[in-house]
Amino acid sequence: MTRLSNFFRPGFLRPAAGLVGVAALLASAAVLAAPVPSQMIERPAAKLQWLDKVTARTSTFTIKVGETKTMSSLRITLRACRENPPIETPESAAFLEVTEIKPGEQAEAVFSGWMFASSPALSAMENPIYDVWVLGCEQ
C-alpha cells in the first residue's frame, strides 16, 4: 500500500513524466508523418455536397477538375482533388474556388482554398445561406 508520504518523495513521479514525454514525441511524429496535399494522389474529379440553409435543400454532385458548376447563386470551380494513398489513413482534399453572384451586384469570391473531407470545419466556406463541403475524390 502506498502511503501519502511516498507521493512527495523525490523521483516518485519521474517514470510517469517519462511516459508523458514519450507520448508527446509519438504524437508529434504522427503529425509530421501526415501527408500534405502535394504528397497525395491526384484525382480527376471530386464529389461535393451543397446545402441551401434557407430551404434545407441539399444536392450531391460530381465535378471535374477545371469545371465550374452553378448551384443557385454560387459558382463552384474545382482546381484540384487529391487523396491519400491506399496504405494511409483515408483523406480527400479538394481545392475549390467559390463565387457568389447576387442579382444586380458584382460577383464576389466567398471561398478559395483546400477543403478536407475528414474535417469540413477545418477550412469551411463561411456563408449565411449556403454550405459546400467535400465528400471525396472520384476517378
ZIMOJO-V121575 format. One record per backbone hydrogen bond with DSSP energy under -0.5 kcal/mol. CO is the residue of the C=O (numbers start at 1). NH is the residue of the N-H. Records with the same first field share a line. If there is no record, write none. Layout:
CO: NH + NH
This chain:
3: 6 + 7
4: 7 + 8
5: 8
6: 9
9: 12
11: 14
13: 17
14: 18
15: 19
16: 20
17: 21
18: 22
19: 23
20: 24
21: 25
22: 26
23: 27
24: 28
25: 29
26: 30
27: 31
28: 32
29: 33
30: 34
31: 34
36: 39
37: 40
41: 83
43: 81
44: 65
45: 138
46: 48 + 63
47: 135 + 136
48: 61
49: 133
50: 59
51: 53 + 131
52: 56 + 57
57: 52
59: 50
61: 48
63: 46
64: 67
67: 78
69: 71 + 76
70: 72
71: 74
73: 101
74: 71 + 76
75: 77 + 99
76: 69
77: 79 + 97
78: 66
80: 95
81: 43
82: 93
83: 41
85: 88
91: 84
92: 117
93: 82
94: 96 + 115
95: 79 + 80
96: 113
97: 77
98: 110 + 111
99: 75
100: 102 + 108
102: 105
108: 100
111: 98
113: 96
115: 94
119: 122 + 123
121: 124
124: 126
125: 127
129: 53
131: 51
132: 125
133: 49
136: 47
138: 45
